[in-house]
């Protein structure tokens, strides 16, 4: 029998204390991966505006602040406890961080509000069409010349098809499946990722770091 998937809020609320250690164990070249997410940012003291969707405990923020020390970050996450952990870790930076609890699939981002948008190890729970619609909203939230930075798992076409089939099987066990509300991994292939970002209106997409299935890529407008 296929186990029933765990709701996203429950999954992260019960794991917030061990989340950083779990990611350090599971992500290839953990330090290099998270540092590379910030590579496209200039080293500047300008108050860059950054949208961080699915921020979790803020593992990527240290590298972002290292490059843009005066950045103003809007950090969005579904889990109250993950945001509380972020608040604890970055107590000395709270004047630069606006915490928003809620689903990034629903919260409005505004238009031309941010210089950069970031997501790290969070969007591999979304089906392609839902992800494309999110990318469209992210693009609209960026100012002219802005960039979207994503670090996530990317798999082969064959594995992606297999995981999508497993996802559909697990969702059939639910009476009212709500996409994005359950913790089920469905990473896509690089070909699909690139197609979705270009289809959402980004002009250029390029990989800036890769090791195994962990990729960091930049989409520009």
Secondary structure, DSSP 8 states (H G I E B T S, - for coil): ------BHHHHHHTTTTTHHHHHHHHSTTHHHHHHHHTTTS--B-S--EEEEET-TT-TTHHHHHHHBTT-EEEEEES-HHHHHHHHHHTGGGGGGEEEEES-TTTS---SS-EEEEEEES-GGGS-HHHHHHHHHHHHHHEEEEEEEEEEEE-B-HHHHHHHHHHHHHHHTTSSS--TTSB------BHHHHHHHHHHTT-SEEEEEEEETTEEEEEEE-
